[in-house]
């Protein structure tokens, strides 16, 4: 049952802004820490699993307390397992199609290993099974699950409630979430923008269309996992 929200729009906006700022800091902290200290080799190997777990636990805890203040719960931001089979199929379909488009057509014809993003990914493999699985965990747990909870579910569903007009709130929140998520990946070229905007719009459409996070989580996780595995076999070995 949907909880009744008696929190003022002003309070909701203040809590939202504070949560978004703290959330992005939690995503960044492990990257900066490992990048500066180079502990255990830095951002590589088993450290990637630690980053994923830190992001999942810390960001989920932040969202829990933020939603509690707003008299909401995770179901209010789309974490529901109704129609799970349909959502999983949608996620597999769209995540798989984007993977095929990228690794069969786009990446091989836009530089391959010489692309900055692919070259950067190749530096995060240590050649071990544990390291590769840790990288996959980062893509699925830190990306597919945590980013969708934070950037799609919380961002859109909480921010839209600060608007008087529900439709205006929904579309403004969705577009802003897309732009901020894309900017967070620091695109520096038209190709970078294309590579991040297309899947981000896709995940957002899946979320708005189904009103649940399941399909977008699966699509995001499937693409991240496939990209990590395919990059390993195509450009690292």
C-alpha positions, 0 to 999 in steps of 0.5 A: 500500500502506498504511504501517505505523504504529508511532508511539505514540498519545501521540506521534500526539496531540501531533503532531496537536494541534501540526499543527492549531494551526499549520494554523489559524494558516496559514489565518489569517495571510494574512487578518490580514496583508491586513486590517491592511496593506491591501496592494493593496486588502486582501482583494480582487482578485488578492490572493485568488489569493495567499491561496489559493496561500499556504494550499495550499502552506503547509498542504500542506507542514505536513501532509507533514512531520506525516505523515512524522513519523507514518510516514504519507503523503497516501494514509493520509488519503484522498488517493486517485484510485481510483473517480475517476469515481464520486467526481466524480459524487457530488461534483457531485451533492451540491455541486450540490444544496446550491447549488440549495437555497441560491440558489433557496430559502434565500438569496433568502428569508432576506435576499439581499444583506442577509444578512451573509455575502452582503454580506461576499462582495460586498465581495470582488469588484472587478468585474474578470475577474481578481478574480472568477477569483481569488475562485473560486480561493480558494473551490476551492483554499483551500476545496475542496482545502486545507480538505478535506485539513486538516479532513477527511482529516488531522483525522479519520484521524489523530485517530481512531488515538489511540483504542483503539476504532476506531469510537469514534475515527472518530465522535468525530473526525468530530463534533469536526472538524465542530464545529471547522470550523463554529466556524472560520467564526464563525457568529453566528445559527441561520441561520449555523449551519445554513448551515455545519453542513449542508454540513460534515456532507455533506462529512464523510459523503462522506469517511467513506462513500467513505474518500476525499477526492475526493468531498468535495473536488469537492462543497466546490469545486463549491459554493464556485465556484457560490456565488461566481459566483452571488453575483456575478451575483445581488447584485454586478452 
